[in-house]
């Protein structure tokens, strides 16, 4: 059984090609299988966010391609790409993660509305997801009424709502205190363990790196290390 | 959900939205009231012209209106008058003799139109007795009585009960003169009309001009303008060879005034809406620029650009619609009040009168105009939203999220 969810081949992203070329990514190969809990780390400007944008279909590579579950997303354009993202990739951002005018429940439901899922199914899934992220009692709260950690939990629930192939999380703990960050990571690890959901993080945060099964280190747009911390022995805490 | 998001987005920046809603309210109420004001002014001008001066229809000999020659009289005038009087759509009708002539006193003379009228019928058609500001209307048994305006009276340095000489050509082309006693002074809201028209009894002119009980004009006042075309057709079928003109042809300057005023009103309305459009564009551009990251996030999550475009469009239209009830209510209240009390321009009475307008304006608005204004406002909202919404189409999710 082919468990590959993501296959990125020779990804390059060059800025100012015609003057002094700057390589944000320079020949990155990446293979992710279902159920991975992967952290991409590296100093600022190493290309973490660019790589995440490429594999999330938010940016186009100058060279190379990204294959998600058998679809070469580099060839998708406009609404086709947007629809692919909608149905296959879950996003958790560092900030500005939720629609501020919608409640937690509506934020999660919104993504399924875009998928045109029936109402009954939407309501059932929202209930399940809120329970899963431990916010069943906060369904009617708007983002402004939730703590940073709670907002990120809603974001994770929303990312899970469309049943994606994997979740991309760009510095999800950056604005959280250690308790909230710990709780968020516990929840993600649980989802990874129990539902085999694939998580790919871009992070500086040692707390996330410590919990990852696989850690990819980027420097100057290249993967310089791709390994799991020995102490973890490829298993989740 | 899109509608819900759009509506809630409006209230994210309450102050800004309230300012735009207030601008919509002000613009809309000013626009509606302006249209109603002009409408009232024009309606009054038209109604005054129809009910006091020219009536809905006038019947003449085909040659008469070219040079007002007294010989072009209506040979079957009595028969026409009889048929018209029997028609239920006709409110009042009268026959007249219209002669171009001259009025003279010891102090001077002036070119005038002599309106020789049947007193009772004329009163019903043009409400002439109601326009008397001094003296009396035509009485029975007395000959050569004259109604004249204050303007003309002053010009000729005459007084009530004085005599004036009317001079005109009779049917044979001879110059005929007769002295007429001024028994009444009238005043309409149309100064140019007052300066050039005098009224006498038809029987006095009939013998002087040798007309043998013939009219050269029949004026027809209808209950409603709606029956004008049908009445005209009926008469022209029954009496071929006569000219029947509606008020728009008798007084084309009034028809022109109506159309020019309508255009003017919509030019003013256009200026108001243009100012409003810039306000909306400014506000929506700020809203879009402030939310670049959020819109980037929506694009990343899988909300397509058409939906985002629709969301911005909807926000703008909702913002405008939110201001409509207040604007409409304010305008309708102002119209309802001023329709009863009138808006007085007494200080400018002379100016208004010189153009044939009343110095008191009663605003009025019809459904068609109201519908048109609302349509224009909604169109303005949609057009104003296009640019900010178009900006969102150009956003790239990765770049927007970083902003």
Interface residues (C-beta under 8 A of the other chain):
Chain A: X49 X53 X56 X58 X59 X78 X79 X82 X83 X85 X86 X87 X91 X93 X96 X97 X99 X100 X101 X102 X106 X109 X110 X111 X113 X114 X115 X158 X162
Chain B: X1 X4 X5 X8 X9 X11 X12 X293 X294 X297 X298 X299 X300 X301 X302 X303 X304 X305 X306 X307 X396 X397 X398 X401 X402
